[in-house]
Amino acid sequence: MWAGISLEGKTALVFVPGGGRGGGLTADRYITDILLGHVVPYAEFVGEDFVLMHDNARCHTARVSRQFLREKELRTMDWPALSPDLNPIEHLWDELKRRVRARNPVPASVDELKTALLEEWDGIPQETVKKLIRSMRNRLQAVIRARGGNTKGYTFNKHVQLASGFRYNCSSRVSKKCRAYVTLSNDGKTVVKAKGHTHQPVQYHVTESAHFVTLPSGKSLLMYRGYTFSRNTASCNGFRYNCSNWLSKTCRAYVIMTKDGKNIIKSRDDHTHEPTKYHITNSGFYMRMR
């Protein structure tokens, strides 16, 4: 699936069958189905200021593709290897997915899915596209501040004190091999040094203390360090809460709270699964993460 956007408008949504290594789009198909069929006409519509932004996919960087672009005198934006993906169309793909998933009834076949995608793509307002493109300056500044790293979503644990400040290592349980870190100045206001991650950002927020949350069903859960617990038994000291994650029936993690629910007496944190995708807002509201 391919499409293009600009301040002037959107291209049509194009379904292109694969055929390359791993089923990907080949350079020949990219030239005939995308560049010739859509990019060249759209470049003529935009005019001399047209610049094509595409990443370093094989079909984009193939010799025949680069030669074709030179012959058509189409300028392309430089895309350094391993650079952050700041193409604003990625956010539009997310919007398209949300729109299709919200349809009732949901598509039940490939043909119905294609029809839904075309209808929802046409239904995305051009103002949404403009806002995404005009946000690029702020996005670039955020990446510069993060020194090329992800601008949000990663968590770090305090690891060791250095002469220049404190070093925090990536706290993700998803990737044990991640060597990402951030070194902050002693006052915690300046990033002295940082190293990037080998995984995507986590989709949850790890709380520092225990909170009680109420689900829409009315059930009350204890949340601690990103995990949820259900009340299990009472003891002379307080109440024991066992991990409530239904995905992992064998998880033996638990928390024992005082009867007033204000202090943790004991906990076992060796969960056999990743934290649930919940987030407790600063105002104490419960929110399900997408």
Phi, psi and omega in degrees: 000135183219150173198164178228154180225156173203176177296335182277335182165183178251151171279176173291155174277128187243130174260117183239118178294148180282212181143349179275193179300125181075012179087007182284173180287131179276161179297320180298316179293325179298320180290310186286317187272330184254300185296307181292318186282334187225316185291313181300311177299323181290324177297321177295326178292318182287318180107198188291343179276002184294131173227128181273126175253113170217157187275198184263032175299154184305316183292336180280322186262000179301150183302319182293326179291315179295322178294318179299316180296322177295317180298325179273000180056043177261121179283144177236152178279134177298137183228089182300148178298144178062024179274157178299141179276099183254013180298120184297342181292340178299323178288332178287326174299319178298318179297320179296317179299316181298320181294318181292319181293334182277354181291146179226112004281161178286154179302136184249001179210170180298317180296318178294323178296316178298317178299317180296317180298316180297316181293317182289325177297315179295334183276351178287121183296145177297333178297326176296318178296316181299318180298320179296314182294319181287348177274358186300323180301314180294323179295318179296318179296322179295320179292322177297317178297327180274005179056043177086354180275180177293141186277351179193161170104346181262147177242149183227147175254141177297130188245303185206153176266132179246173178296327183272350181155214180246137178259133179242125179266153179302133184260007185294134174272353181288321184232098181293339184269000182293130181250020180292147178204164174227131174252118180258151175296165184301331180273358177073015185255343186231134174278115181278319182203152180207154177226140186287171186263163176252015183210169178284158179298151176290156183251032180213168179244127181271117181280151180272340181224175183275141178227151172257132181235150179247122179284162177304334179285349182099351180287138179261133179234151171266132176246130181217120180054040175089351180255153178251146183227144176254142179295132186243299183221161176252146177228180181293335182268332184174215182237142177259134179241124178265154179304133186259006185292117182285346180286335183232091182291342184267000182293131183250014180292147179205167175223134174251119182253151171297161185296333178278357177072020185254340184226147177264122179276316184203151177209153174236116191255008184278070179293152179258018183206169179283158179301152175291155184272066178240159180217134176259118181288164182300332181274002175092006181276148178272134181219133177277129179278144176281000000 
